[in-house]
Amino acid sequence: GFEQRSSLQLFFALPSGPLQPLGPAHSPKDHIIAGGGAYRHWREPMTHGFEHTGSRLWFSIPKNVALKELSRLVAVVFPMTPNMGFVEVVHKPDKKAKDYDPTKRRRRKEIHRELFFETFPTIGVEPHLADRPEATLPGIHYLWRTSHHDEFNLELQPGEIYEKRMPYAFAEYFGRFEKSGAVLFPPPACYKFYENKVALTELFQASNVLMPETWVFSSLADAMGRRDQVHLPVVLKDPYGYSSIGLLQAETMPELIEAFQTFFSKAKPGVEVLVQKKVRALKEARVTYVDGRPFHGYWRIRQSLKSASAASTRGGFQDFNFPLETIAPFVESFANKTGVPVGGVDLIWKDNPDVQQEPYTLEVSPTSDINPPSPPDWKEGYAEFKHTKGFRNAYLGIRRKWTEAMVLAVVDRHRRSKRHLFVGMDTLFQN
């Protein structure tokens, strides 16, 4: 089929003989087994993670001549890499801030930039650089990554809240890079869901994504007026928070009222509270995917059923023995339904997880950290592992694989959008 098409032409030669073309190129397996020169070439999907992905070639020789009798086997590879670029990270921190530290605030972004620049040469690409929307060129496929709140300073309108405005500012600003006819990957529009659980709830509901029962209350008065709609037990979340910061729980109505009062006493005016039915389970999963294909996954294990979250910031543990191949069909469907092709998605199942069953989706982020596996003999929590000397190299290693997967995703998208007609290849090497 179209997604397993060849991008090369094979030739063979017998001793003292000319090069002769093999073909046809896109042959089914039974035709290749029969011989005659049929072949096919394709890349396998990333169902086992990026490190298990590879190109495959099946071919045959006319009359099933043994390979040891050939003098030459030549492959002419047709370039399938699009023109690519990179959106430069430009950040102007507030030098008047008390905690101003330009090296610290730039470090993570610079790491990802350098990892991309290590990856581009592996596919023969010299990227075009764009540091502002007007600098992009039509037809160029630009990779990019941004994260967190200090990317640029927002000019807020009266009454606007920074945390609520930030995701839309990301989507709008980086969307301008595509006005020239350039293409950004991942799509900038996905960033309106970054640290924006209100928008995510609306997206999941519109996309028929299974999620725990969820309520959004705009104020303490709204929450108190509609508290009887809530089905306990629940977890209360800051819709614009991250890393499980500020989570509250309620098992009873008095606890729910107290949690409402606690949340709104600390929240900025205009910030909603997101209330979600608690799914009782010790395990939840974090799966990072690239273009709808699982790249990396692990179990996050709560300290107990009473814990609000399995995040490492909450004392959770990690188990990296996760079945990426089994979860792959769900991830592909999720990415297609939501239109979020790249992200880290949090999944949970009731009681004992059965990955073959549809999970509850808690949230997805178009940009997220990827936790590398801890050493096999590690006995402490994952938060402690992050402070060891070995963590940095492990983190850089998994992130490098992620940048490779991102680059290959752009190549694959371009490849699948093209068709090639091979004409006159039998005379290419006659002279």
N, C-alpha and C positions, 0 to 999 in steps of 0.2 A: 503494500500500500504506500500511500503518500508519505507517511512518517518513517518508513523503512526504505527510503530510496537511496540509490548510490550516488556518490559524488566523485567517483573515480572511474577510470577506464583501465582494464588489465590487458597486457600483451604477453605473449610467450614466444620462445624461439627454441627450435631444436638445434643440435650442433651443426654449424655451418649453414644454418638456415636463417631467413629473415624474421623480423618480429611480426607476429600475427595477432590480431585483436581477438580477445575472448568476448563472449556475450551470448545471449542478451544479458543486460546488466541487472535487471530487477526481477530475477527469476525466483520462482518458488522452490522450496527445498527439494521436492521430488524431481524437478527438472535438473537440479544440480547433481543429485545422486546419479541420475541417468547418464551424466557426462555430456560431452559435446561443447564444453566451454562456458556453460551458463554460470553466473555468479550473482552475489548480492552483498551489500555492505551497509551496515547500520550501526547506530549507537543504542545501547540498551538503556532503559529507564533507570532512574535513581531510586529504586525501591529498597535497596539495601544501604543507602547512604552513598555519598559521592565517591568514597574510596573504592567502591565495588563497581563503579560505572566504567564501561570501556567500549571501544569500537570492536565490531565483529565482522569477519569476512569469511564467506563460504564461496568456494569456486571449484570448477572442474576443468579438465584438459580434454580437448577433442580426442576421441578414441580411448579415453582414460589412460593416456600415456603416463608412466610413472614419473614422479617429480625428479628422480635421480637422472632421468634421461634428458631433461631440459638443460639448455645452456643458459637461459635467461628467463626471468619472470619480472616484468616491469609494470609498475603502477603509475599512471599519470593522474595526479590529484587535481581536481578543479576547485579553485578557491571558493569557499562558501562563507567567508567571514565578511560581515558588513563593515562599512566605515564606522568607527567607534570613537567615543569621546568620554570625557570625565568632567563632571561639574565640580569645580574647585570649591573648597571650603573656605569661606571668607567670614571671619568673626572679629568684631571690634568690641572687646570687653570694656566694661565701665572702669576706667583707670582710677576713678575717684572712690570706688567701692572699697570698704575696709578689707574685704577678703580677696582683693585683686591679686591674681597669680596667673599671668599669661601662659606660662609653660604648663601648669596643671590643667587649665581650662581648655587647652588646645590638644592635650596629649592623645585622648582617645580618637578624636577626628583625624589627627595626623597619622596614627597607627593604621587606620582603615585606608587612608589615602595611599600610604606606602605599600600596603598589601595589594591594592589594586594595581599599582605601578609595577609590582613584581610579577603580576599575573599577565598583564597585557602582552609582554614579549613572548610568552609561551604560545600564543596563537598568532604571532607575527603582526601585531597591531601597535602602531604608534598613535596614541589617542589625541584627539583634538581637545584642547582645554578651554573651558568656558567659565569665567568667574562672575558673569552677570547675564541676565536673560538676553540682552542684545548681542551677546558674543556667540551664541549657538548658530550652527549652520544647518540648512535643510537636509534631510536625509541621513543625518548622523545619529547613531544610537548612543546616547549618553548614559553611563552608569553614574550613580551617586549614592551617598548615604549621609543622613543627618540624624541628629538625636538630641533630645532634651531641650531644656528651656533657654539655654544661653546661645542659641544659634545667631539670633540677631535681636535687636531691641525693637519692640512693637510700639507704634504710635497709637495709643488707645483713644477711642472716642469717649465722650462723657457717658458714664454708666457701664462701659465695657469692663470685663474682668479678664485679666491676663490669661489665666489658666483655661478659660473657655474660648478665648479668641485664638490662642496659640495654634491648635491643630489646623484651623481653617487658614491661618496666615501661612503655615507651611505649604498647604495644598495650593493656595492661590499664588504665592511667590514662586515656587518651583514650577508651577503650571505655566508661568510666563516664559520659561525656558523653551517650551514647545511651540510657541507662537510662530517661530521662524520656519516650522516644518520639521524641527528636530523631534526625536522620540526619546523620552526618558524612561529608564527601567530601574526600579519599579515605577509605575504610574504615579505622578504626584498627587492625583485625586485621592489615593488611598490614605494619605496622611491626615485627612480630616478625622480619621478614626484613631489617630495616635493619642493615647492617654485621654480618650474621650468616650467613656462608657455609655453616655446618653446616646450619642450617635451610633455606637455599636449595638445597643439594644434595639434601636429602630432598624438598623441594617439586618440584624438577625431575624427580627420579626417579619420584615418584608421579604427576606430570602428563605423563609421556612427552615431556619437553622434551629435545631433542638437546643434549648437553653433552659436553665432553671427558671421557675416563675419569678418575674421581676416587676418591681414597682419603682417609680421615680417620683419623689416629692420635692416640690419647689421651695418649700419653707416649713418652719415648725408648725405654723397654723395649718398648712395643707396636710402635713404628715399626721397631726393630731386629728384632723377632721376625717381622714380616710384610713385611720389605723386599723379599723375593723376589717378592712379588705385584705390585710396581710395574713398570710398563712405561716405560722411559726413552725419550727425555728428558722431564723434568718441571719444573714450576714449583712451589715451595713457598710457601704463603700463610698469613699470620695470618688465621684465620677472622673475626676481629673488627676487622681493620684497614681502612684506607681509603687512597685516593690512591696505591695501589701501594707503600705504605710497608712495608719489611721483606721484600720479595720475594727469594727465593733460587732458584737453578737447579741442576740436576744433569744431566749428560750420561752419566755412568758410575756404576757402583755405588760406587766409593770417594768420588766427589763427593757422591753421595746420602747416604752415611753421615756425611760431614763436614757436609753441610747439616743433617741431623737433629740432630747434636750442637750446631751453631751455634744453630739455632732454639730448642731446648729449654734451652740455657744462658741465653738471654735472656728466654724466655717465663715468664709467671707460672705457678705450679703450678696444674694443672687446665685450662690452655689447650691445645687440640688444635692439630695442624698439618694443614692441608689440602694435599694433594698432587694436582696435576692434570697430566694428559698435555699436553705442550706442542704446540700447533698451530703449525706453522711457516708463518708468513705475515708480510709486512711491514705489512699493513693490518688494522685491526679497526675496527668501527663503534660509535659511541655514538648511540643513537636515543632521544630523549625523546618520550614519548607521553602523551596525555591521554584517558582513557576509551577506551583501545584504539586511538586514532587517532594516527598519527605527527604530531608537532608540529615537531620540530627534529632534525636529524641531521648528522653529519659523520664523515669518515674520520679515524682516529688512525693515524699512520704511524710505525713504529719507525725508529730510527736504523739498525739492521741486524737480520738474522735472529737474531743472538745476544742481542738485547735481550730482557729478561724482560717488558717492558710497553711500550705505545705512549703511556702517559700523559705529559702535559706535564712532570710532576715527574721523569720519566725521560728528558727531552730529546726527547720526541716532537714531531712536527709535525702540523698539522691541515689537512684539505682539506674545505671546506664544500660542494663540488659533489657532493651525495649524493642518490640517487634515492628520495625519500620515497614517491612514488606506487608504485614497484615493491615496496618493502618493506612497504607497508600491509597486504596480506593476511596476511603472517606475523605482524605486530605484533598485529593483531586476534585471530588465533588464539592467540598467546602469552598475551595478556591474559585471554582467556576460559578457557584451560586452567589458568593459574596462579591466577586470581582476584586478580591485582594490576592494577587498572585504570589506575593512574597511576605512572609511573616513568621511570627512565633505564636502558636495557638495553644491555649490551655484547655485541656479536656478532662472530664471526670465521669466515672460510671458509679452507679449505686452499688454499695456493698463491695463485693469482689469484682474487680474490673475484667470485662470480657471484651478484648479489643475487636473482636469480630462483630460486636453489637454497636449500634450507633451511640456515641457518647453525648453527654451534655457539653456544650461549648460554653466556657466561662468568658473568654475574651480572646481577641487576637490583636497583635501589634505589628504594624508594618516594619518596625525596627525594634530589635530586642537583642540582648546579650545572649551568647551561646556558651553555656557552661561546659568546659571540657571535663572528661571523666577524671575522678580522683583516683589515686593509686589503689590497686586491688587490696592492699593491706590497711587502707585508711579506716580508722575506727571512730573518728570524731565527726562532728557535723560539717556540712559543706561550707558553711560560713568560715570555719577555722581553716579549711583547705585554701580558701582564697587569700589567706595571709601567709602562705608558705612560699619558699623560694621557687618551687617547681610550678606554681600556678601560672606565672606570666608566660613561660615558654609553651605550656599546654594551651593557654588561651590564644596565643598567636598562631599556634599550629592549627587549631580548629577554625579560627577566623580566616586563615589563608585558604583553607579548603572551601570556606563559604564564598570567598571572592572568586575562586575558580568556578564554583557552581554558578555564580551570578553571571560571569562572563560567558560560560557555556550556554546558559539559558538564552542570552541574547543571540548567540550564534545559532542555536537551535530554532529560535523563533524566525530568524531570517531565512534559514535553510528551508523550513516548512512553508515559507511564503513563496518559494521559487520553484520553477520547473526548468529542466534543462533538456535540450535535444542534442544528441551526439550525432554529428553528420560527418561522413568521410573519414572516420577514425582508422579505417582499414588501410588507407593510403598515407597515413601520417608519417610512417617510418620507412616508406618504400625506398627513398633515396639515401 
